[in-house]
Amino acid sequence: MAQRETWTSRIGFIFAAVGSAVGLGNIWSFPFQTATNGGAAFLVVYLLAVALIGFPTMLIEFVIGRRGEQNPVEAFRKIGHGQWSFVGGLGLFSSLLTLAFYSVVGGWVLSYIVGSATGSYFGDPGTYFGAVSAGPTAVAAHAVFMAITIGIVALGVTGGIERATTFMIPAILVLLVGLGAWATTLEGATAGYNYYLSPDFGVIANNFGSIVPPAMGQAFFTLSLGFSVMIAYASYLGRDDSLPADGGAIVVVNTLVALLAGFVVFPILFATGGAEGAGSGGAGTAFVALAGAFGNLPAGQIIGFVFFVVLLFAALSSSISLLEVPVSYITEHYGYRRSTTAVATGVFIFLVGVPATFGTEWLNFYNDVVFKFLLPIVVLLLAVFIGWFADTDAMDELGRGSSVGRSFKTVWLWWVRIVVPIAVVVTLYLGIKALYTGLSTGAYF
Ligand code: TRP
């Protein structure tokens, strides 16, 4: 078998991991979940979830990946716990399923880039969304998005993924800052910032049960946790890199991109109608609300074009990670060629995604399965595994290449043993309860 490719540098790894983390979740879902879940109240809970649960969970995946030095399924065997391999497999399965509907939304983004260039959504954003989000146009756009993803993954870890993300991530940051600066000039900017940034703790207290599940789900999803991706990526990492430092950098950049997206989206929404303009959840309302705003703002066509290009870069930097994980597993495990595997897997995932073009109810179904069940279950299993079954190895690996002291490691271990599982179980419970009470948590990615 060929030598495993590795990152050309530590920065290459960080870019690829950030590329995976920064996605539709940051620029599309985060601002709109915030808008529909009470604004700043949601923001506070989300930031806490990222820092207190997301970051320690990322270290769990890093530890498994680097210790295992293998794809996410064999990594467990290599650490000496082969019976836990199914957890890595479940993560792989989540990646597959997520890419299937992620690519459908990626296709919408392509249609909105075209729509911005031609001005076709300016008159009637609702009708345009209906036309591109379902039916033959959606299938075709889904196919194009998947084809681009396959192309990059076929080029390999360094030639494709690393090169694509080292270009796209800085581009996303620069363009978002530019859009945010433009947004300060809008009429409703101040009202937008207020809604976004001044938390009402009464709102948090009264809506705890409905805010926590989407905030937690969003925290895991945006950091690409529970999908075996970080396990796979960390397996390429050198022994002398510090896992907490790298994880911290990834979390910070990812959060920054989401926050920046809020600074773009909230002024735009409030310039043209307020948070209600965002609708009450549902995958499509965000596209309709934004497209409607672009149609009414000065220079809206250009701004809309740039915004959707940013969204496309973000979507692609994530979709290539989502495809890379199953592809590297199959090439390593069965010895097939990377390019053949990328095409075959990509086509298969494309087919799995086709039902999500039948209508947004279908898309929401895929999304719910991943968000409410697969993701928290995988994270719970990972935490129990590392906290109670592989704790000695985990502590050892966490300390390697880093200057963190014994107390950091001990706090982390107990956090992983107790706090993370409780938080995830509560989230699962609230999420399932919400399904039964018909309460929409608004959790679409
Ligand atoms: N983090 C990505 C986003 O915010 C989505 C995502 C979830 C992802 N899991 C992933 C991307 C796994 C790559 C790999 O949009």
Boltz pocket constraint, residues with backbone or C-beta under 6 A from the ligand:
constraints:
  - pocket:
      binder: B
      contacts: [[A, 19], [A, 20], [A, 21], [A, 22], [A, 23], [A, 24], [A, 25], [A, 26], [A, 95], [A, 98], [A, 220], [A, 221], [A, 222], [A, 223], [A, 224], [A, 225], [A, 227], [A, 229], [A, 314], [A, 317], [A, 318], [A, 319], [A, 321], [A, 322], [A, 445]]
      max_distance: 6.0
